[in-house]
Amino acid sequence: MSFGKAATKVRFLFLCVCAVVLFVYLIWGIDILWSVK
């Protein structure tokens, strides 16, 4: 496991990207729901 630190960094970046995408998706979905009403 010589690439342990690199894998951890990649996993951390991946989690950050996923969190941002989910956050934007939620806000976008709420915005669409409010505009429909």
mmCIF entry with sequence, helices, sheets and N, C-alpha, C, O atoms, coordinates in Angstrom:
data_MODEL
# 
_entry.id   MODEL 
# 
_entity.id                         1 
_entity.type                       polymer 
_entity.pdbx_number_of_molecules   1 
# 
_entity_poly.entity_id                      1 
_entity_poly.type                           'polypeptide(L)' 
_entity_poly.nstd_linkage                   no 
_entity_poly.nstd_monomer                   no 
_entity_poly.pdbx_seq_one_letter_code       MSFGKAATKVRFLFLCVCAVVLFVYLIWGIDILWSVK 
_entity_poly.pdbx_seq_one_letter_code_can   MSFGKAATKVRFLFLCVCAVVLFVYLIWGIDILWSVK 
_entity_poly.pdbx_strand_id                 A 
# 
loop_
_entity_poly_seq.entity_id 
_entity_poly_seq.num 
_entity_poly_seq.mon_id 
_entity_poly_seq.hetero 
1 1  MET n 
1 2  SER n 
1 3  PHE n 
1 4  GLY n 
1 5  LYS n 
1 6  ALA n 
1 7  ALA n 
1 8  THR n 
1 9  LYS n 
1 10 VAL n 
1 11 ARG n 
1 12 PHE n 
1 13 LEU n 
1 14 PHE n 
1 15 LEU n 
1 16 CYS n 
1 17 VAL n 
1 18 CYS n 
1 19 ALA n 
1 20 VAL n 
1 21 VAL n 
1 22 LEU n 
1 23 PHE n 
1 24 VAL n 
1 25 TYR n 
1 26 LEU n 
1 27 ILE n 
1 28 TRP n 
1 29 GLY n 
1 30 ILE n 
1 31 ASP n 
1 32 ILE n 
1 33 LEU n 
1 34 TRP n 
1 35 SER n 
1 36 VAL n 
1 37 LYS n 
# 
_struct_asym.id          A 
_struct_asym.entity_id   1 
# 
_struct_conf.conf_type_id            HELX_P 
_struct_conf.id                      HELX_P1 
_struct_conf.pdbx_PDB_helix_id       AA1 
_struct_conf.beg_label_comp_id       GLY 
_struct_conf.beg_label_asym_id       A 
_struct_conf.beg_label_seq_id        4 
_struct_conf.pdbx_beg_PDB_ins_code   ? 
_struct_conf.end_label_comp_id       VAL 
_struct_conf.end_label_asym_id       A 
_struct_conf.end_label_seq_id        36 
_struct_conf.pdbx_end_PDB_ins_code   ? 
_struct_conf.beg_auth_comp_id        GLY 
_struct_conf.beg_auth_asym_id        A 
_struct_conf.beg_auth_seq_id         4 
_struct_conf.end_auth_comp_id        VAL 
_struct_conf.end_auth_asym_id        A 
_struct_conf.end_auth_seq_id         36 
_struct_conf.pdbx_PDB_helix_class    1 
_struct_conf.details                 ? 
_struct_conf.pdbx_PDB_helix_length   33 
# 
_struct_conf_type.id          HELX_P 
_struct_conf_type.criteria    ? 
_struct_conf_type.reference   ? 
# 
loop_
_atom_site.group_PDB 
_atom_site.id 
_atom_site.type_symbol 
_atom_site.label_atom_id 
_atom_site.label_alt_id 
_atom_site.label_comp_id 
_atom_site.label_asym_id 
_atom_site.label_entity_id 
_atom_site.label_seq_id 
_atom_site.pdbx_PDB_ins_code 
_atom_site.Cartn_x 
_atom_site.Cartn_y 
_atom_site.Cartn_z 
_atom_site.occupancy 
_atom_site.B_iso_or_equiv 
_atom_site.pdbx_formal_charge 
_atom_site.auth_seq_id 
_atom_site.auth_comp_id 
_atom_site.auth_asym_id 
_atom_site.auth_atom_id 
_atom_site.pdbx_PDB_model_num 
ATOM 1   N N  . MET A 1 1  ? 0.842   -1.205 0.000   1.00 0.00 ? 1  MET A N  1 
ATOM 2   C CA . MET A 1 1  ? 0.000   0.000  0.000   1.00 0.00 ? 1  MET A CA 1 
ATOM 3   C C  . MET A 1 1  ? 0.872   1.248  0.000   1.00 0.00 ? 1  MET A C  1 
ATOM 4   O O  . MET A 1 1  ? 0.786   2.072  0.911   1.00 0.00 ? 1  MET A O  1 
ATOM 5   N N  . SER A 1 2  ? 1.708   1.385  -1.017  1.00 0.00 ? 2  SER A N  1 
ATOM 6   C CA . SER A 1 2  ? 2.569   2.566  -1.090  1.00 0.00 ? 2  SER A CA 1 
ATOM 7   C C  . SER A 1 2  ? 1.785   3.802  -1.543  1.00 0.00 ? 2  SER A C  1 
ATOM 8   O O  . SER A 1 2  ? 2.233   4.931  -1.346  1.00 0.00 ? 2  SER A O  1 
ATOM 9   N N  . PHE A 1 3  ? 0.618   3.584  -2.147  1.00 0.00 ? 3  PHE A N  1 
ATOM 10  C CA . PHE A 1 3  ? -0.192  4.724  -2.611  1.00 0.00 ? 3  PHE A CA 1 
ATOM 11  C C  . PHE A 1 3  ? -1.341  5.015  -1.641  1.00 0.00 ? 3  PHE A C  1 
ATOM 12  O O  . PHE A 1 3  ? -2.401  5.492  -2.044  1.00 0.00 ? 3  PHE A O  1 
ATOM 13  N N  . GLY A 1 4  ? -1.116  4.724  -0.369  1.00 0.00 ? 4  GLY A N  1 
ATOM 14  C CA . GLY A 1 4  ? -2.172  4.938  0.625   1.00 0.00 ? 4  GLY A CA 1 
ATOM 15  C C  . GLY A 1 4  ? -2.555  6.403  0.754   1.00 0.00 ? 4  GLY A C  1 
ATOM 16  O O  . GLY A 1 4  ? -3.738  6.743  0.765   1.00 0.00 ? 4  GLY A O  1 
ATOM 17  N N  . LYS A 1 5  ? -1.534  7.286  0.852   1.00 0.00 ? 5  LYS A N  1 
ATOM 18  C CA . LYS A 1 5  ? -1.827  8.717  1.012   1.00 0.00 ? 5  LYS A CA 1 
ATOM 19  C C  . LYS A 1 5  ? -2.505  9.268  -0.237  1.00 0.00 ? 5  LYS A C  1 
ATOM 20  O O  . LYS A 1 5  ? -3.446  10.056 -0.143  1.00 0.00 ? 5  LYS A O  1 
ATOM 21  N N  . ALA A 1 6  ? -2.027  8.852  -1.402  1.00 0.00 ? 6  ALA A N  1 
ATOM 22  C CA . ALA A 1 6  ? -2.623  9.336  -2.651  1.00 0.00 ? 6  ALA A CA 1 
ATOM 23  C C  . ALA A 1 6  ? -4.075  8.882  -2.751  1.00 0.00 ? 6  ALA A C  1 
ATOM 24  O O  . ALA A 1 6  ? -4.948  9.650  -3.155  1.00 0.00 ? 6  ALA A O  1 
ATOM 25  N N  . ALA A 1 7  ? -4.326  7.623  -2.378  1.00 0.00 ? 7  ALA A N  1 
ATOM 26  C CA . ALA A 1 7  ? -5.692  7.103  -2.448  1.00 0.00 ? 7  ALA A CA 1 
ATOM 27  C C  . ALA A 1 7  ? -6.594  7.864  -1.478  1.00 0.00 ? 7  ALA A C  1 
ATOM 28  O O  . ALA A 1 7  ? -7.747  8.157  -1.794  1.00 0.00 ? 7  ALA A O  1 
ATOM 29  N N  . THR A 1 8  ? -6.063  8.181  -0.296  1.00 0.00 ? 8  THR A N  1 
ATOM 30  C CA . THR A 1 8  ? -6.857  8.933  0.684   1.00 0.00 ? 8  THR A CA 1 
ATOM 31  C C  . THR A 1 8  ? -7.178  10.317 0.139   1.00 0.00 ? 8  THR A C  1 
ATOM 32  O O  . THR A 1 8  ? -8.297  10.806 0.296   1.00 0.00 ? 8  THR A O  1 
ATOM 33  N N  . LYS A 1 9  ? -6.194  10.952 -0.504  1.00 0.00 ? 9  LYS A N  1 
ATOM 34  C CA . LYS A 1 9  ? -6.412  12.295 -1.059  1.00 0.00 ? 9  LYS A CA 1 
ATOM 35  C C  . LYS A 1 9  ? -7.459  12.249 -2.162  1.00 0.00 ? 9  LYS A C  1 
ATOM 36  O O  . LYS A 1 9  ? -8.350  13.095 -2.222  1.00 0.00 ? 9  LYS A O  1 
ATOM 37  N N  . VAL A 1 10 ? -7.342  11.248 -3.038  1.00 0.00 ? 10 VAL A N  1 
ATOM 38  C CA . VAL A 1 10 ? -8.310  11.115 -4.133  1.00 0.00 ? 10 VAL A CA 1 
ATOM 39  C C  . VAL A 1 10 ? -9.705  10.864 -3.573  1.00 0.00 ? 10 VAL A C  1 
ATOM 40  O O  . VAL A 1 10 ? -10.687 11.437 -4.047  1.00 0.00 ? 10 VAL A O  1 
ATOM 41  N N  . ARG A 1 11 ? -9.783  9.998  -2.554  1.00 0.00 ? 11 ARG A N  1 
ATOM 42  C CA . ARG A 1 11 ? -11.085 9.698  -1.952  1.00 0.00 ? 11 ARG A CA 1 
ATOM 43  C C  . ARG A 1 11 ? -11.672 10.950 -1.305  1.00 0.00 ? 11 ARG A C  1 
ATOM 44  O O  . ARG A 1 11 ? -12.875 11.194 -1.401  1.00 0.00 ? 11 ARG A O  1 
ATOM 45  N N  . PHE A 1 12 ? -10.824 11.746 -0.644  1.00 0.00 ? 12 PHE A N  1 
ATOM 46  C CA . PHE A 1 12 ? -11.286 12.981 0.000   1.00 0.00 ? 12 PHE A CA 1 
ATOM 47  C C  . PHE A 1 12 ? -11.807 13.959 -1.051  1.00 0.00 ? 12 PHE A C  1 
ATOM 48  O O  . PHE A 1 12 ? -12.866 14.561 -0.874  1.00 0.00 ? 12 PHE A O  1 
ATOM 49  N N  . LEU A 1 13 ? -11.051 14.117 -2.154  1.00 0.00 ? 13 LEU A N  1 
ATOM 50  C CA . LEU A 1 13 ? -11.491 15.007 -3.231  1.00 0.00 ? 13 LEU A CA 1 
ATOM 51  C C  . LEU A 1 13 ? -12.804 14.511 -3.817  1.00 0.00 ? 13 LEU A C  1 
ATOM 52  O O  . LEU A 1 13 ? -13.711 15.300 -4.084  1.00 0.00 ? 13 LEU A O  1 
ATOM 53  N N  . PHE A 1 14 ? -12.903 13.193 -4.017  1.00 0.00 ? 14 PHE A N  1 
ATOM 54  C CA . PHE A 1 14 ? -14.124 12.612 -4.575  1.00 0.00 ? 14 PHE A CA 1 
ATOM 55  C C  . PHE A 1 14 ? -15.313 12.886 -3.663  1.00 0.00 ? 14 PHE A C  1 
ATOM 56  O O  . PHE A 1 14 ? -16.398 13.227 -4.134  1.00 0.00 ? 14 PHE A O  1 
ATOM 57  N N  . LEU A 1 15 ? -15.103 12.732 -2.337  1.00 0.00 ? 15 LEU A N  1 
ATOM 58  C CA . LEU A 1 15 ? -16.186 12.997 -1.382  1.00 0.00 ? 15 LEU A CA 1 
ATOM 59  C C  . LEU A 1 15 ? -16.587 14.466 -1.417  1.00 0.00 ? 15 LEU A C  1 
ATOM 60  O O  . LEU A 1 15 ? -17.774 14.787 -1.359  1.00 0.00 ? 15 LEU A O  1 
ATOM 61  N N  . CYS A 1 16 ? -15.611 15.357 -1.510  1.00 0.00 ? 16 CYS A N  1 
ATOM 62  C CA . CYS A 1 16 ? -15.908 16.796 -1.575  1.00 0.00 ? 16 CYS A CA 1 
ATOM 63  C C  . CYS A 1 16 ? -16.729 17.109 -2.820  1.00 0.00 ? 16 CYS A C  1 
ATOM 64  O O  . CYS A 1 16 ? -17.714 17.845 -2.751  1.00 0.00 ? 16 CYS A O  1 
ATOM 65  N N  . VAL A 1 17 ? -16.324 16.551 -3.957  1.00 0.00 ? 17 VAL A N  1 
ATOM 66  C CA . VAL A 1 17 ? -17.061 16.793 -5.201  1.00 0.00 ? 17 VAL A CA 1 
ATOM 67  C C  . VAL A 1 17 ? -18.484 16.253 -5.086  1.00 0.00 ? 17 VAL A C  1 
ATOM 68  O O  . VAL A 1 17 ? -19.438 16.913 -5.497  1.00 0.00 ? 17 VAL A O  1 
ATOM 69  N N  . CYS A 1 18 ? -18.625 15.055 -4.527  1.00 0.00 ? 18 CYS A N  1 
ATOM 70  C CA . CYS A 1 18 ? -19.958 14.463 -4.361  1.00 0.00 ? 18 CYS A CA 1 
ATOM 71  C C  . CYS A 1 18 ? -20.819 15.331 -3.452  1.00 0.00 ? 18 CYS A C  1 
ATOM 72  O O  . CYS A 1 18 ? -22.000 15.535 -3.731  1.00 0.00 ? 18 CYS A O  1 
ATOM 73  N N  . ALA A 1 19 ? -20.244 15.843 -2.372  1.00 0.00 ? 19 ALA A N  1 
ATOM 74  C CA . ALA A 1 19 ? -20.991 16.681 -1.437  1.00 0.00 ? 19 ALA A CA 1 
ATOM 75  C C  . ALA A 1 19 ? -21.462 17.955 -2.127  1.00 0.00 ? 19 ALA A C  1 
ATOM 76  O O  . ALA A 1 19 ? -22.608 18.369 -1.952  1.00 0.00 ? 19 ALA A O  1 
ATOM 77  N N  . VAL A 1 20 ? -20.582 18.580 -2.911  1.00 0.00 ? 20 VAL A N  1 
ATOM 78  C CA . VAL A 1 20 ? -20.948 19.814 -3.616  1.00 0.00 ? 20 VAL A CA 1 
ATOM 79  C C  . VAL A 1 20 ? -22.050 19.535 -4.629  1.00 0.00 ? 20 VAL A C  1 
ATOM 80  O O  . VAL A 1 20 ? -23.011 20.297 -4.737  1.00 0.00 ? 20 VAL A O  1 
ATOM 81  N N  . VAL A 1 21 ? -21.906 18.434 -5.377  1.00 0.00 ? 21 VAL A N  1 
ATOM 82  C CA . VAL A 1 21 ? -22.923 18.089 -6.381  1.00 0.00 ? 21 VAL A CA 1 
ATOM 83  C C  . VAL A 1 21 ? -24.273 17.841 -5.714  1.00 0.00 ? 21 VAL A C  1 
ATOM 84  O O  . VAL A 1 21 ? -25.302 18.315 -6.196  1.00 0.00 ? 21 VAL A O  1 
ATOM 85  N N  . LEU A 1 22 ? -24.272 17.094 -4.600  1.00 0.00 ? 22 LEU A N  1 
ATOM 86  C CA . LEU A 1 22 ? -25.525 16.826 -3.885  1.00 0.00 ? 22 LEU A CA 1 
ATOM 87  C C  . LEU A 1 22 ? -26.132 18.124 -3.369  1.00 0.00 ? 22 LEU A C  1 
ATOM 88  O O  . LEU A 1 22 ? -27.343 18.321 -3.462  1.00 0.00 ? 22 LEU A O  1 
ATOM 89  N N  . PHE A 1 23 ? -25.302 19.011 -2.827  1.00 0.00 ? 23 PHE A N  1 
ATOM 90  C CA . PHE A 1 23 ? -25.769 20.291 -2.290  1.00 0.00 ? 23 PHE A CA 1 
ATOM 91  C C  . PHE A 1 23 ? -26.433 21.124 -3.388  1.00 0.00 ? 23 PHE A C  1 
ATOM 92  O O  . PHE A 1 23 ? -27.534 21.644 -3.208  1.00 0.00 ? 23 PHE A O  1 
ATOM 93  N N  . VAL A 1 24 ? -25.738 21.243 -4.539  1.00 0.00 ? 24 VAL A N  1 
ATOM 94  C CA . VAL A 1 24 ? -26.286 22.018 -5.662  1.00 0.00 ? 24 VAL A CA 1 
ATOM 95  C C  . VAL A 1 24 ? -27.569 21.369 -6.173  1.00 0.00 ? 24 VAL A C  1 
ATOM 96  O O  . VAL A 1 24 ? -28.536 22.059 -6.492  1.00 0.00 ? 24 VAL A O  1 
ATOM 97  N N  . TYR A 1 25 ? -27.571 20.027 -6.249  1.00 0.00 ? 25 TYR A N  1 
ATOM 98  C CA . TYR A 1 25 ? -28.749 19.301 -6.724  1.00 0.00 ? 25 TYR A CA 1 
ATOM 99  C C  . TYR A 1 25 ? -29.953 19.561 -5.817  1.00 0.00 ? 25 TYR A C  1 
ATOM 100 O O  . TYR A 1 25 ? -31.065 19.775 -6.298  1.00 0.00 ? 25 TYR A O  1 
ATOM 101 N N  . LEU A 1 26 ? -29.721 19.540 -4.498  1.00 0.00 ? 26 LEU A N  1 
ATOM 102 C CA . LEU A 1 26 ? -30.809 19.797 -3.545  1.00 0.00 ? 26 LEU A CA 1 
ATOM 103 C C  . LEU A 1 26 ? -31.340 21.217 -3.694  1.00 0.00 ? 26 LEU A C  1 
ATOM 104 O O  . LEU A 1 26 ? -32.552 21.422 -3.764  1.00 0.00 ? 26 LEU A O  1 
ATOM 105 N N  . ILE A 1 27 ? -30.437 22.203 -3.743  1.00 0.00 ? 27 ILE A N  1 
ATOM 106 C CA . ILE A 1 27 ? -30.862 23.603 -3.867  1.00 0.00 ? 27 ILE A CA 1 
ATOM 107 C C  . ILE A 1 27 ? -31.605 23.812 -5.182  1.00 0.00 ? 27 ILE A C  1 
ATOM 108 O O  . ILE A 1 27 ? -32.626 24.499 -5.223  1.00 0.00 ? 27 ILE A O  1 
ATOM 109 N N  . TRP A 1 28 ? -31.082 23.209 -6.270  1.00 0.00 ? 28 TRP A N  1 
ATOM 110 C CA . TRP A 1 28 ? -31.710 23.329 -7.578  1.00 0.00 ? 28 TRP A CA 1 
ATOM 111 C C  . TRP A 1 28 ? -33.106 22.705 -7.548  1.00 0.00 ? 28 TRP A C  1 
ATOM 112 O O  . TRP A 1 28 ? -34.061 23.281 -8.069  1.00 0.00 ? 28 TRP A O  1 
ATOM 113 N N  . GLY A 1 29 ? -33.219 21.526 -6.936  1.00 0.00 ? 29 GLY A N  1 
ATOM 114 C CA . GLY A 1 29 ? -34.516 20.848 -6.848  1.00 0.00 ? 29 GLY A CA 1 
ATOM 115 C C  . GLY A 1 29 ? -35.511 21.658 -6.036  1.00 0.00 ? 29 GLY A C  1 
ATOM 116 O O  . GLY A 1 29 ? -36.669 21.785 -6.434  1.00 0.00 ? 29 GLY A O  1 
ATOM 117 N N  . ILE A 1 30 ? -35.081 22.214 -4.899  1.00 0.00 ? 30 ILE A N  1 
ATOM 118 C CA . ILE A 1 30 ? -35.975 23.041 -4.076  1.00 0.00 ? 30 ILE A CA 1 
ATOM 119 C C  . ILE A 1 30 ? -36.394 24.277 -4.863  1.00 0.00 ? 30 ILE A C  1 
ATOM 120 O O  . ILE A 1 30 ? -37.558 24.676 -4.815  1.00 0.00 ? 30 ILE A O  1 
ATOM 121 N N  . ASP A 1 31 ? -35.458 24.885 -5.586  1.00 0.00 ? 31 ASP A N  1 
ATOM 122 C CA . ASP A 1 31 ? -35.761 26.070 -6.387  1.00 0.00 ? 31 ASP A CA 1 
ATOM 123 C C  . ASP A 1 31 ? -36.820 25.742 -7.436  1.00 0.00 ? 31 ASP A C  1 
ATOM 124 O O  . ASP A 1 31 ? -37.750 26.522 -7.641  1.00 0.00 ? 31 ASP A O  1 
ATOM 125 N N  . ILE A 1 32 ? -36.684 24.591 -8.103  1.00 0.00 ? 32 ILE A N  1 
ATOM 126 C CA . ILE A 1 32 ? -37.659 24.186 -9.121  1.00 0.00 ? 32 ILE A CA 1 
ATOM 127 C C  . ILE A 1 32 ? -39.014 23.930 -8.466  1.00 0.00 ? 32 ILE A C  1 
ATOM 128 O O  . ILE A 1 32 ? -40.049 24.334 -8.997  1.00 0.00 ? 32 ILE A O  1 
ATOM 129 N N  . LEU A 1 33 ? -39.010 23.254 -7.307  1.00 0.00 ? 33 LEU A N  1 
ATOM 130 C CA . LEU A 1 33 ? -40.274 22.983 -6.610  1.00 0.00 ? 33 LEU A CA 1 
ATOM 131 C C  . LEU A 1 33 ? -40.976 24.284 -6.239  1.00 0.00 ? 33 LEU A C  1 
ATOM 132 O O  . LEU A 1 33 ? -42.191 24.399 -6.396  1.00 0.00 ? 33 LEU A O  1 
ATOM 133 N N  . TRP A 1 34 ? -40.224 25.259 -5.751  1.00 0.00 ? 34 TRP A N  1 
ATOM 134 C CA . TRP A 1 34 ? -40.832 26.533 -5.358  1.00 0.00 ? 34 TRP A CA 1 
ATOM 135 C C  . TRP A 1 34 ? -41.354 27.286 -6.580  1.00 0.00 ? 34 TRP A C  1 
ATOM 136 O O  . TRP A 1 34 ? -42.400 27.930 -6.506  1.00 0.00 ? 34 TRP A O  1 
ATOM 137 N N  . SER A 1 35 ? -40.633 27.213 -7.707  1.00 0.00 ? 35 SER A N  1 
ATOM 138 C CA . SER A 1 35 ? -41.074 27.939 -8.906  1.00 0.00 ? 35 SER A CA 1 
ATOM 139 C C  . SER A 1 35 ? -42.316 27.288 -9.505  1.00 0.00 ? 35 SER A C  1 
ATOM 140 O O  . SER A 1 35 ? -43.098 27.958 -10.180 1.00 0.00 ? 35 SER A O  1 
ATOM 141 N N  . VAL A 1 36 ? -42.510 25.972 -9.264  1.00 0.00 ? 36 VAL A N  1 
ATOM 142 C CA . VAL A 1 36 ? -43.693 25.283 -9.795  1.00 0.00 ? 36 VAL A CA 1 
ATOM 143 C C  . VAL A 1 36 ? -44.944 25.737 -9.044  1.00 0.00 ? 36 VAL A C  1 
ATOM 144 O O  . VAL A 1 36 ? -46.016 25.861 -9.636  1.00 0.00 ? 36 VAL A O  1 
ATOM 145 N N  . LYS A 1 37 ? -44.804 25.984 -7.736  1.00 0.00 ? 37 LYS A N  1 
ATOM 146 C CA . LYS A 1 37 ? -45.971 26.348 -6.925  1.00 0.00 ? 37 LYS A CA 1 
ATOM 147 C C  . LYS A 1 37 ? -46.556 27.699 -7.283  1.00 0.00 ? 37 LYS A C  1 
ATOM 148 O O  . LYS A 1 37 ? -47.540 28.125 -6.677  1.00 0.00 ? 37 LYS A O  1 
# 
